[in-house]
Amino acid sequence: MCEKSFTQRSHLTEHHRTHTGKKPYQCDVCDKSFARSSYLVVHRPVHTGEKPYQYDVCGKSFARRYTLKVHQRTHTAKRPYSCNVCEKLFFQSDKLIDHQRTHMREKP
């Protein structure tokens, strides 16, 4: 095991699952399992189609708060992810990663 310590027993229990692979929280629709109950809660809208996070500027709705947050950046100039090669800016970290791959490809 590792040397990590926690102030709450529940956090230790959750962390222990990263070592054991135990996922006691199971979706009753698709049987997918999760290590934390909060992960199951986030997963449920996949089946219900529920999209409780609405952006009042454009009216779009999202199943996850994070997805709403990323979408909000499309309406602003906020682009917190910067390429360290050409300094191009991105509003999603995965878009930056995709872009950085273009710098690694060999040119003919």
Distance bins in CASP14 RR format, pairs under 12 A and 6 or more apart:
PFRMAT RR
TARGET T0000
AUTHOR 0000-0000-0000
RMODE 2
METHOD distances of the structure
MODEL  1
1 12 0 0 0 0 0 1 0 0 0 0 0
1 15 0 0 0 0 1 0 0 0 0 0 0
1 16 1 0 0 1 0 0 0 0 0 0 0
1 18 0 0 0 0 0 1 0 0 0 0 0
1 19 1 0 0 1 0 0 0 0 0 0 0
1 20 0 0 0 0 1 0 0 0 0 0 0
2 12 0 0 0 0 0 1 0 0 0 0 0
2 15 0 0 0 0 1 0 0 0 0 0 0
2 16 0 0 0 0 1 0 0 0 0 0 0
2 18 0 0 0 0 1 0 0 0 0 0 0
2 19 1 0 0 1 0 0 0 0 0 0 0
3 15 0 0 0 0 0 1 0 0 0 0 0
4 11 0 0 0 0 1 0 0 0 0 0 0
4 12 0 0 0 0 1 0 0 0 0 0 0
4 14 0 0 0 0 0 1 0 0 0 0 0
4 15 1 0 0 1 0 0 0 0 0 0 0
4 16 0 0 0 0 1 0 0 0 0 0 0
4 18 0 0 0 0 1 0 0 0 0 0 0
4 19 0 0 0 0 0 1 0 0 0 0 0
5 11 0 0 0 0 1 0 0 0 0 0 0
5 12 1 0 0 1 0 0 0 0 0 0 0
5 15 0 0 0 0 1 0 0 0 0 0 0
6 12 1 0 1 0 0 0 0 0 0 0 0
6 13 0 0 0 0 1 0 0 0 0 0 0
6 14 0 0 0 0 1 0 0 0 0 0 0
6 15 1 0 0 1 0 0 0 0 0 0 0
6 16 0 0 0 0 1 0 0 0 0 0 0
7 15 0 0 0 0 0 1 0 0 0 0 0
8 14 0 0 0 0 1 0 0 0 0 0 0
8 15 0 0 0 0 0 1 0 0 0 0 0
9 15 0 0 0 0 0 1 0 0 0 0 0
9 16 0 0 0 0 0 1 0 0 0 0 0
10 16 0 0 0 0 0 1 0 0 0 0 0
10 17 0 0 0 0 0 1 0 0 0 0 0
10 36 0 0 0 0 1 0 0 0 0 0 0
10 37 0 0 0 0 0 1 0 0 0 0 0
10 38 0 0 0 0 0 1 0 0 0 0 0
11 17 0 0 0 0 0 1 0 0 0 0 0
11 18 0 0 0 0 0 1 0 0 0 0 0
11 36 0 0 0 0 0 1 0 0 0 0 0
12 18 0 0 0 0 0 1 0 0 0 0 0
12 19 0 0 0 0 0 1 0 0 0 0 0
13 19 0 0 0 0 0 1 0 0 0 0 0
13 20 0 0 0 0 0 1 0 0 0 0 0
13 22 0 0 0 0 1 0 0 0 0 0 0
13 24 0 0 0 0 0 1 0 0 0 0 0
13 35 0 0 0 0 1 0 0 0 0 0 0
13 36 0 0 0 0 1 0 0 0 0 0 0
13 37 0 0 0 0 0 1 0 0 0 0 0
14 20 0 0 0 0 0 1 0 0 0 0 0
14 21 0 0 0 0 0 1 0 0 0 0 0
14 22 0 0 0 0 0 1 0 0 0 0 0
14 23 0 0 0 0 0 1 0 0 0 0 0
14 24 0 0 0 0 0 1 0 0 0 0 0
14 25 0 0 0 0 0 1 0 0 0 0 0
14 34 0 0 0 0 0 1 0 0 0 0 0
14 35 1 0 0 1 0 0 0 0 0 0 0
14 36 1 0 1 0 0 0 0 0 0 0 0
14 37 0 0 0 0 1 0 0 0 0 0 0
14 38 0 0 0 0 1 0 0 0 0 0 0
14 39 0 0 0 0 0 1 0 0 0 0 0
15 21 0 0 0 0 0 1 0 0 0 0 0
15 22 0 0 0 0 0 1 0 0 0 0 0
15 35 0 0 0 0 1 0 0 0 0 0 0
15 36 0 0 0 0 0 1 0 0 0 0 0
16 22 1 0 0 1 0 0 0 0 0 0 0
16 24 0 0 0 0 0 1 0 0 0 0 0
16 35 0 0 0 0 1 0 0 0 0 0 0
16 36 0 0 0 0 0 1 0 0 0 0 0
17 23 1 0 0 1 0 0 0 0 0 0 0
17 24 0 0 0 0 1 0 0 0 0 0 0
17 25 0 0 0 0 0 1 0 0 0 0 0
17 33 0 0 0 0 0 1 0 0 0 0 0
17 34 0 0 0 0 1 0 0 0 0 0 0
17 35 1 0 1 0 0 0 0 0 0 0 0
17 36 1 0 0 1 0 0 0 0 0 0 0
17 37 0 0 0 0 0 1 0 0 0 0 0
17 39 0 0 0 0 0 1 0 0 0 0 0
18 35 1 0 0 1 0 0 0 0 0 0 0
18 36 0 0 0 0 0 1 0 0 0 0 0
19 35 0 0 0 0 0 1 0 0 0 0 0
20 35 0 0 0 0 1 0 0 0 0 0 0
21 33 0 0 0 0 1 0 0 0 0 0 0
21 34 0 0 0 0 0 1 0 0 0 0 0
21 35 1 0 0 1 0 0 0 0 0 0 0
21 36 0 0 0 0 0 1 0 0 0 0 0
22 33 0 0 0 0 1 0 0 0 0 0 0
22 34 0 0 0 0 0 1 0 0 0 0 0
22 35 1 0 0 1 0 0 0 0 0 0 0
22 36 0 0 0 0 0 1 0 0 0 0 0
23 31 0 0 0 0 0 1 0 0 0 0 0
23 32 0 0 0 0 1 0 0 0 0 0 0
23 33 1 1 0 0 0 0 0 0 0 0 0
23 34 1 0 1 0 0 0 0 0 0 0 0
23 35 1 0 1 0 0 0 0 0 0 0 0
23 36 0 0 0 0 1 0 0 0 0 0 0
23 37 0 0 0 0 0 1 0 0 0 0 0
23 39 0 0 0 0 1 0 0 0 0 0 0
23 40 0 0 0 0 1 0 0 0 0 0 0
23 43 0 0 0 0 0 1 0 0 0 0 0
24 33 1 0 0 1 0 0 0 0 0 0 0
24 34 0 0 0 0 1 0 0 0 0 0 0
24 35 1 0 0 1 0 0 0 0 0 0 0
24 36 0 0 0 0 1 0 0 0 0 0 0
24 37 0 0 0 0 1 0 0 0 0 0 0
24 39 0 0 0 0 0 1 0 0 0 0 0
24 40 0 0 0 0 1 0 0 0 0 0 0
25 31 0 0 0 0 0 1 0 0 0 0 0
25 32 0 0 0 0 1 0 0 0 0 0 0
25 33 1 0 0 1 0 0 0 0 0 0 0
25 34 1 0 1 0 0 0 0 0 0 0 0
25 35 1 0 0 1 0 0 0 0 0 0 0
25 36 1 0 0 1 0 0 0 0 0 0 0
25 37 1 0 1 0 0 0 0 0 0 0 0
25 38 0 0 0 0 1 0 0 0 0 0 0
25 39 1 0 0 1 0 0 0 0 0 0 0
25 40 1 0 1 0 0 0 0 0 0 0 0
25 41 0 0 0 0 1 0 0 0 0 0 0
25 42 0 0 0 0 0 1 0 0 0 0 0
25 43 0 0 0 0 1 0 0 0 0 0 0
25 44 0 0 0 0 0 1 0 0 0 0 0
26 32 1 0 0 1 0 0 0 0 0 0 0
26 33 1 0 1 0 0 0 0 0 0 0 0
26 34 1 0 0 1 0 0 0 0 0 0 0
26 35 0 0 0 0 0 1 0 0 0 0 0
26 37 0 0 0 0 0 1 0 0 0 0 0
26 39 0 0 0 0 0 1 0 0 0 0 0
26 40 1 0 0 1 0 0 0 0 0 0 0
26 43 0 0 0 0 0 1 0 0 0 0 0
26 44 0 0 0 0 0 1 0 0 0 0 0
27 33 1 0 0 1 0 0 0 0 0 0 0
27 34 1 0 0 1 0 0 0 0 0 0 0
27 37 0 0 0 0 0 1 0 0 0 0 0
27 39 0 0 0 0 1 0 0 0 0 0 0
27 40 1 0 0 1 0 0 0 0 0 0 0
27 41 0 0 0 0 0 1 0 0 0 0 0
27 42 0 0 0 0 0 1 0 0 0 0 0
27 43 1 0 1 0 0 0 0 0 0 0 0
27 44 1 0 0 1 0 0 0 0 0 0 0
27 45 0 0 0 0 0 1 0 0 0 0 0
27 46 0 0 0 0 1 0 0 0 0 0 0
27 47 1 0 0 1 0 0 0 0 0 0 0
27 48 0 0 0 0 0 1 0 0 0 0 0
28 40 0 0 0 0 1 0 0 0 0 0 0
28 43 0 0 0 0 0 1 0 0 0 0 0
28 44 0 0 0 0 1 0 0 0 0 0 0
28 47 0 0 0 0 1 0 0 0 0 0 0
28 48 0 0 0 0 0 1 0 0 0 0 0
29 40 0 0 0 0 0 1 0 0 0 0 0
29 43 0 0 0 0 1 0 0 0 0 0 0
29 44 0 0 0 0 1 0 0 0 0 0 0
29 45 0 0 0 0 0 1 0 0 0 0 0
29 46 0 0 0 0 1 0 0 0 0 0 0
29 47 1 0 1 0 0 0 0 0 0 0 0
29 48 0 0 0 0 1 0 0 0 0 0 0
29 49 0 0 0 0 0 1 0 0 0 0 0
30 40 0 0 0 0 0 1 0 0 0 0 0
30 43 0 0 0 0 1 0 0 0 0 0 0
30 44 0 0 0 0 0 1 0 0 0 0 0
30 46 1 0 0 1 0 0 0 0 0 0 0
30 47 1 0 0 1 0 0 0 0 0 0 0
31 40 0 0 0 0 0 1 0 0 0 0 0
31 43 0 0 0 0 0 1 0 0 0 0 0
31 47 0 0 0 0 0 1 0 0 0 0 0
32 39 0 0 0 0 1 0 0 0 0 0 0
32 40 0 0 0 0 1 0 0 0 0 0 0
32 42 0 0 0 0 0 1 0 0 0 0 0
32 43 1 0 0 1 0 0 0 0 0 0 0
32 44 0 0 0 0 0 1 0 0 0 0 0
32 46 0 0 0 0 1 0 0 0 0 0 0
32 47 0 0 0 0 0 1 0 0 0 0 0
33 39 0 0 0 0 1 0 0 0 0 0 0
33 40 0 0 0 0 1 0 0 0 0 0 0
33 43 0 0 0 0 1 0 0 0 0 0 0
34 40 1 0 1 0 0 0 0 0 0 0 0
34 41 0 0 0 0 1 0 0 0 0 0 0
34 42 0 0 0 0 1 0 0 0 0 0 0
34 43 1 0 0 1 0 0 0 0 0 0 0
34 44 0 0 0 0 0 1 0 0 0 0 0
35 43 0 0 0 0 0 1 0 0 0 0 0
36 42 0 0 0 0 1 0 0 0 0 0 0
36 43 0 0 0 0 0 1 0 0 0 0 0
37 43 0 0 0 0 0 1 0 0 0 0 0
37 44 0 0 0 0 0 1 0 0 0 0 0
38 44 0 0 0 0 0 1 0 0 0 0 0
38 64 0 0 0 0 0 1 0 0 0 0 0
39 46 0 0 0 0 0 1 0 0 0 0 0
39 64 0 0 0 0 0 1 0 0 0 0 0
40 46 0 0 0 0 0 1 0 0 0 0 0
40 47 0 0 0 0 0 1 0 0 0 0 0
41 48 0 0 0 0 0 1 0 0 0 0 0
41 50 0 0 0 0 0 1 0 0 0 0 0
41 52 0 0 0 0 0 1 0 0 0 0 0
41 63 0 0 0 0 0 1 0 0 0 0 0
41 64 0 0 0 0 0 1 0 0 0 0 0
41 65 0 0 0 0 0 1 0 0 0 0 0
42 50 0 0 0 0 0 1 0 0 0 0 0
42 52 0 0 0 0 0 1 0 0 0 0 0
42 53 0 0 0 0 0 1 0 0 0 0 0
42 62 0 0 0 0 0 1 0 0 0 0 0
42 63 0 0 0 0 1 0 0 0 0 0 0
42 64 1 0 0 1 0 0 0 0 0 0 0
42 65 0 0 0 0 1 0 0 0 0 0 0
42 66 0 0 0 0 1 0 0 0 0 0 0
42 67 0 0 0 0 0 1 0 0 0 0 0
43 49 0 0 0 0 0 1 0 0 0 0 0
43 50 0 0 0 0 0 1 0 0 0 0 0
43 63 0 0 0 0 1 0 0 0 0 0 0
43 64 0 0 0 0 1 0 0 0 0 0 0
44 50 1 0 0 1 0 0 0 0 0 0 0
44 51 0 0 0 0 0 1 0 0 0 0 0
44 52 0 0 0 0 0 1 0 0 0 0 0
44 63 0 0 0 0 1 0 0 0 0 0 0
44 64 0 0 0 0 0 1 0 0 0 0 0
45 51 1 0 0 1 0 0 0 0 0 0 0
45 52 1 0 0 1 0 0 0 0 0 0 0
45 53 0 0 0 0 1 0 0 0 0 0 0
45 61 0 0 0 0 0 1 0 0 0 0 0
45 62 0 0 0 0 1 0 0 0 0 0 0
45 63 1 1 0 0 0 0 0 0 0 0 0
45 64 1 0 0 1 0 0 0 0 0 0 0
45 65 0 0 0 0 0 1 0 0 0 0 0
45 67 0 0 0 0 0 1 0 0 0 0 0
46 63 1 0 0 1 0 0 0 0 0 0 0
46 64 0 0 0 0 1 0 0 0 0 0 0
47 63 0 0 0 0 0 1 0 0 0 0 0
48 63 0 0 0 0 1 0 0 0 0 0 0
49 61 0 0 0 0 1 0 0 0 0 0 0
49 62 0 0 0 0 0 1 0 0 0 0 0
49 63 1 0 0 1 0 0 0 0 0 0 0
49 64 0 0 0 0 0 1 0 0 0 0 0
50 61 0 0 0 0 1 0 0 0 0 0 0
50 62 0 0 0 0 0 1 0 0 0 0 0
50 63 1 0 0 1 0 0 0 0 0 0 0
50 64 0 0 0 0 0 1 0 0 0 0 0
51 59 0 0 0 0 0 1 0 0 0 0 0
51 60 0 0 0 0 1 0 0 0 0 0 0
51 61 1 1 0 0 0 0 0 0 0 0 0
51 62 1 0 1 0 0 0 0 0 0 0 0
51 63 1 0 1 0 0 0 0 0 0 0 0
51 64 0 0 0 0 1 0 0 0 0 0 0
51 65 0 0 0 0 0 1 0 0 0 0 0
51 67 0 0 0 0 1 0 0 0 0 0 0
51 68 0 0 0 0 1 0 0 0 0 0 0
51 71 0 0 0 0 0 1 0 0 0 0 0
52 61 1 0 0 1 0 0 0 0 0 0 0
52 62 0 0 0 0 1 0 0 0 0 0 0
52 63 1 0 0 1 0 0 0 0 0 0 0
52 64 0 0 0 0 1 0 0 0 0 0 0
52 65 0 0 0 0 1 0 0 0 0 0 0
52 67 0 0 0 0 0 1 0 0 0 0 0
52 68 0 0 0 0 1 0 0 0 0 0 0
53 59 0 0 0 0 0 1 0 0 0 0 0
53 60 0 0 0 0 1 0 0 0 0 0 0
53 61 1 0 0 1 0 0 0 0 0 0 0
53 62 1 0 1 0 0 0 0 0 0 0 0
53 63 1 0 0 1 0 0 0 0 0 0 0
53 64 1 0 0 1 0 0 0 0 0 0 0
53 65 1 0 1 0 0 0 0 0 0 0 0
53 66 0 0 0 0 1 0 0 0 0 0 0
53 67 1 0 0 1 0 0 0 0 0 0 0
53 68 1 0 1 0 0 0 0 0 0 0 0
53 69 0 0 0 0 1 0 0 0 0 0 0
53 70 0 0 0 0 0 1 0 0 0 0 0
53 71 0 0 0 0 1 0 0 0 0 0 0
53 72 0 0 0 0 0 1 0 0 0 0 0
54 60 1 0 0 1 0 0 0 0 0 0 0
54 61 1 0 1 0 0 0 0 0 0 0 0
54 62 1 0 0 1 0 0 0 0 0 0 0
54 63 0 0 0 0 0 1 0 0 0 0 0
54 65 0 0 0 0 0 1 0 0 0 0 0
54 67 0 0 0 0 0 1 0 0 0 0 0
54 68 1 0 0 1 0 0 0 0 0 0 0
54 71 0 0 0 0 0 1 0 0 0 0 0
54 72 0 0 0 0 0 1 0 0 0 0 0
55 61 1 0 0 1 0 0 0 0 0 0 0
55 62 1 0 0 1 0 0 0 0 0 0 0
55 65 0 0 0 0 0 1 0 0 0 0 0
55 67 0 0 0 0 0 1 0 0 0 0 0
55 68 1 0 1 0 0 0 0 0 0 0 0
55 69 0 0 0 0 1 0 0 0 0 0 0
55 70 0 0 0 0 0 1 0 0 0 0 0
55 71 1 0 0 1 0 0 0 0 0 0 0
55 72 1 0 0 1 0 0 0 0 0 0 0
55 73 0 0 0 0 0 1 0 0 0 0 0
55 74 0 0 0 0 1 0 0 0 0 0 0
55 75 1 0 0 1 0 0 0 0 0 0 0
55 76 0 0 0 0 0 1 0 0 0 0 0
56 68 0 0 0 0 0 1 0 0 0 0 0
56 71 0 0 0 0 0 1 0 0 0 0 0
56 72 0 0 0 0 0 1 0 0 0 0 0
56 75 0 0 0 0 0 1 0 0 0 0 0
57 68 0 0 0 0 0 1 0 0 0 0 0
57 71 0 0 0 0 1 0 0 0 0 0 0
57 72 1 0 0 1 0 0 0 0 0 0 0
57 73 0 0 0 0 0 1 0 0 0 0 0
57 74 0 0 0 0 1 0 0 0 0 0 0
57 75 1 0 1 0 0 0 0 0 0 0 0
57 76 0 0 0 0 1 0 0 0 0 0 0
58 68 0 0 0 0 0 1 0 0 0 0 0
58 71 0 0 0 0 1 0 0 0 0 0 0
58 72 0 0 0 0 1 0 0 0 0 0 0
58 74 0 0 0 0 1 0 0 0 0 0 0
58 75 1 0 0 1 0 0 0 0 0 0 0
59 68 0 0 0 0 0 1 0 0 0 0 0
59 71 0 0 0 0 0 1 0 0 0 0 0
59 72 0 0 0 0 0 1 0 0 0 0 0
59 75 0 0 0 0 0 1 0 0 0 0 0
60 67 0 0 0 0 1 0 0 0 0 0 0
60 68 0 0 0 0 1 0 0 0 0 0 0
60 70 0 0 0 0 0 1 0 0 0 0 0
60 71 1 0 0 1 0 0 0 0 0 0 0
60 72 0 0 0 0 1 0 0 0 0 0 0
60 74 0 0 0 0 1 0 0 0 0 0 0
60 75 0 0 0 0 1 0 0 0 0 0 0
61 67 0 0 0 0 1 0 0 0 0 0 0
61 68 0 0 0 0 1 0 0 0 0 0 0
61 71 0 0 0 0 1 0 0 0 0 0 0
62 68 1 0 1 0 0 0 0 0 0 0 0
62 69 0 0 0 0 1 0 0 0 0 0 0
62 70 0 0 0 0 1 0 0 0 0 0 0
62 71 1 0 0 1 0 0 0 0 0 0 0
62 72 0 0 0 0 1 0 0 0 0 0 0
63 71 0 0 0 0 0 1 0 0 0 0 0
64 70 0 0 0 0 1 0 0 0 0 0 0
64 71 0 0 0 0 0 1 0 0 0 0 0
65 71 0 0 0 0 0 1 0 0 0 0 0
65 72 0 0 0 0 0 1 0 0 0 0 0
66 72 0 0 0 0 0 1 0 0 0 0 0
66 73 0 0 0 0 0 1 0 0 0 0 0
66 92 0 0 0 0 0 1 0 0 0 0 0
66 93 0 0 0 0 0 1 0 0 0 0 0
67 73 0 0 0 0 0 1 0 0 0 0 0
67 74 0 0 0 0 0 1 0 0 0 0 0
67 92 0 0 0 0 0 1 0 0 0 0 0
68 74 0 0 0 0 0 1 0 0 0 0 0
68 75 0 0 0 0 0 1 0 0 0 0 0
69 75 0 0 0 0 0 1 0 0 0 0 0
69 76 0 0 0 0 0 1 0 0 0 0 0
69 78 0 0 0 0 0 1 0 0 0 0 0
69 80 0 0 0 0 0 1 0 0 0 0 0
69 91 0 0 0 0 1 0 0 0 0 0 0
69 92 0 0 0 0 0 1 0 0 0 0 0
70 76 0 0 0 0 0 1 0 0 0 0 0
70 78 0 0 0 0 0 1 0 0 0 0 0
70 79 0 0 0 0 0 1 0 0 0 0 0
70 80 0 0 0 0 0 1 0 0 0 0 0
70 81 0 0 0 0 0 1 0 0 0 0 0
70 90 0 0 0 0 0 1 0 0 0 0 0
70 91 1 0 0 1 0 0 0 0 0 0 0
70 92 1 0 1 0 0 0 0 0 0 0 0
70 93 0 0 0 0 1 0 0 0 0 0 0
70 94 0 0 0 0 1 0 0 0 0 0 0
70 95 0 0 0 0 1 0 0 0 0 0 0
71 78 0 0 0 0 0 1 0 0 0 0 0
71 91 0 0 0 0 1 0 0 0 0 0 0
71 92 0 0 0 0 1 0 0 0 0 0 0
72 78 0 0 0 0 1 0 0 0 0 0 0
72 80 0 0 0 0 0 1 0 0 0 0 0
72 91 0 0 0 0 1 0 0 0 0 0 0
72 92 0 0 0 0 0 1 0 0 0 0 0
73 79 1 0 0 1 0 0 0 0 0 0 0
73 80 1 0 0 1 0 0 0 0 0 0 0
73 81 0 0 0 0 1 0 0 0 0 0 0
73 89 0 0 0 0 0 1 0 0 0 0 0
73 90 0 0 0 0 1 0 0 0 0 0 0
73 91 1 1 0 0 0 0 0 0 0 0 0
73 92 1 0 0 1 0 0 0 0 0 0 0
73 93 0 0 0 0 0 1 0 0 0 0 0
73 95 0 0 0 0 0 1 0 0 0 0 0
74 90 0 0 0 0 0 1 0 0 0 0 0
74 91 1 0 0 1 0 0 0 0 0 0 0
74 92 0 0 0 0 1 0 0 0 0 0 0
74 95 0 0 0 0 0 1 0 0 0 0 0
75 91 0 0 0 0 1 0 0 0 0 0 0
76 89 0 0 0 0 0 1 0 0 0 0 0
76 91 0 0 0 0 1 0 0 0 0 0 0
77 89 0 0 0 0 1 0 0 0 0 0 0
77 91 0 0 0 0 1 0 0 0 0 0 0
78 89 0 0 0 0 1 0 0 0 0 0 0
78 90 0 0 0 0 0 1 0 0 0 0 0
78 91 1 0 0 1 0 0 0 0 0 0 0
78 92 0 0 0 0 0 1 0 0 0 0 0
79 87 0 0 0 0 0 1 0 0 0 0 0
79 88 0 0 0 0 1 0 0 0 0 0 0
79 89 1 1 0 0 0 0 0 0 0 0 0
79 90 1 0 1 0 0 0 0 0 0 0 0
79 91 1 0 1 0 0 0 0 0 0 0 0
79 92 0 0 0 0 1 0 0 0 0 0 0
79 93 0 0 0 0 0 1 0 0 0 0 0
79 95 0 0 0 0 1 0 0 0 0 0 0
79 96 0 0 0 0 1 0 0 0 0 0 0
79 99 0 0 0 0 0 1 0 0 0 0 0
80 89 1 0 0 1 0 0 0 0 0 0 0
80 90 0 0 0 0 1 0 0 0 0 0 0
80 91 1 0 0 1 0 0 0 0 0 0 0
80 92 0 0 0 0 1 0 0 0 0 0 0
80 93 0 0 0 0 1 0 0 0 0 0 0
80 95 0 0 0 0 0 1 0 0 0 0 0
80 96 0 0 0 0 1 0 0 0 0 0 0
81 87 0 0 0 0 0 1 0 0 0 0 0
81 88 0 0 0 0 1 0 0 0 0 0 0
81 89 1 0 0 1 0 0 0 0 0 0 0
81 90 1 0 1 0 0 0 0 0 0 0 0
81 91 1 0 0 1 0 0 0 0 0 0 0
81 92 1 0 0 1 0 0 0 0 0 0 0
81 93 1 0 1 0 0 0 0 0 0 0 0
81 94 0 0 0 0 1 0 0 0 0 0 0
81 95 1 0 0 1 0 0 0 0 0 0 0
81 96 1 0 1 0 0 0 0 0 0 0 0
81 97 0 0 0 0 1 0 0 0 0 0 0
81 98 0 0 0 0 0 1 0 0 0 0 0
81 99 0 0 0 0 1 0 0 0 0 0 0
81 100 0 0 0 0 1 0 0 0 0 0 0
82 88 1 0 0 1 0 0 0 0 0 0 0
82 89 1 0 1 0 0 0 0 0 0 0 0
82 90 1 0 0 1 0 0 0 0 0 0 0
82 91 0 0 0 0 0 1 0 0 0 0 0
82 93 0 0 0 0 0 1 0 0 0 0 0
82 95 0 0 0 0 0 1 0 0 0 0 0
82 96 1 0 0 1 0 0 0 0 0 0 0
82 99 0 0 0 0 0 1 0 0 0 0 0
82 100 0 0 0 0 0 1 0 0 0 0 0
83 89 1 0 0 1 0 0 0 0 0 0 0
83 90 1 0 0 1 0 0 0 0 0 0 0
83 93 0 0 0 0 0 1 0 0 0 0 0
83 95 0 0 0 0 0 1 0 0 0 0 0
83 96 1 0 0 1 0 0 0 0 0 0 0
83 97 0 0 0 0 1 0 0 0 0 0 0
83 98 0 0 0 0 0 1 0 0 0 0 0
83 99 1 0 1 0 0 0 0 0 0 0 0
83 100 1 0 0 1 0 0 0 0 0 0 0
83 101 0 0 0 0 0 1 0 0 0 0 0
83 102 0 0 0 0 1 0 0 0 0 0 0
83 103 1 0 0 1 0 0 0 0 0 0 0
83 104 0 0 0 0 0 1 0 0 0 0 0
84 96 0 0 0 0 1 0 0 0 0 0 0
84 97 0 0 0 0 0 1 0 0 0 0 0
84 99 0 0 0 0 0 1 0 0 0 0 0
84 100 1 0 0 1 0 0 0 0 0 0 0
84 103 0 0 0 0 1 0 0 0 0 0 0
85 96 0 0 0 0 0 1 0 0 0 0 0
85 99 0 0 0 0 1 0 0 0 0 0 0
85 100 1 0 0 1 0 0 0 0 0 0 0
85 101 0 0 0 0 0 1 0 0 0 0 0
85 102 0 0 0 0 1 0 0 0 0 0 0
85 103 1 0 1 0 0 0 0 0 0 0 0
85 104 0 0 0 0 1 0 0 0 0 0 0
86 96 0 0 0 0 0 1 0 0 0 0 0
86 99 0 0 0 0 1 0 0 0 0 0 0
86 100 0 0 0 0 1 0 0 0 0 0 0
86 102 0 0 0 0 1 0 0 0 0 0 0
86 103 1 0 0 1 0 0 0 0 0 0 0
87 96 0 0 0 0 0 1 0 0 0 0 0
87 99 0 0 0 0 0 1 0 0 0 0 0
87 100 0 0 0 0 0 1 0 0 0 0 0
87 103 0 0 0 0 0 1 0 0 0 0 0
88 95 0 0 0 0 1 0 0 0 0 0 0
88 96 0 0 0 0 1 0 0 0 0 0 0
88 98 0 0 0 0 0 1 0 0 0 0 0
88 99 1 0 0 1 0 0 0 0 0 0 0
88 100 0 0 0 0 1 0 0 0 0 0 0
88 102 0 0 0 0 1 0 0 0 0 0 0
88 103 0 0 0 0 0 1 0 0 0 0 0
89 95 0 0 0 0 1 0 0 0 0 0 0
89 96 0 0 0 0 1 0 0 0 0 0 0
89 99 0 0 0 0 1 0 0 0 0 0 0
90 96 1 0 1 0 0 0 0 0 0 0 0
90 97 0 0 0 0 1 0 0 0 0 0 0
90 98 0 0 0 0 1 0 0 0 0 0 0
90 99 1 0 0 1 0 0 0 0 0 0 0
90 100 0 0 0 0 1 0 0 0 0 0 0
91 99 0 0 0 0 0 1 0 0 0 0 0
92 98 0 0 0 0 1 0 0 0 0 0 0
92 99 0 0 0 0 0 1 0 0 0 0 0
93 99 0 0 0 0 0 1 0 0 0 0 0
93 100 0 0 0 0 0 1 0 0 0 0 0
94 100 0 0 0 0 0 1 0 0 0 0 0
94 101 0 0 0 0 0 1 0 0 0 0 0
95 101 0 0 0 0 0 1 0 0 0 0 0
95 102 0 0 0 0 0 1 0 0 0 0 0
96 102 0 0 0 0 0 1 0 0 0 0 0
96 103 0 0 0 0 0 1 0 0 0 0 0
97 103 0 0 0 0 0 1 0 0 0 0 0
97 104 0 0 0 0 0 1 0 0 0 0 0
98 104 0 0 0 0 0 1 0 0 0 0 0
98 105 0 0 0 0 0 1 0 0 0 0 0
99 105 0 0 0 0 0 1 0 0 0 0 0
END
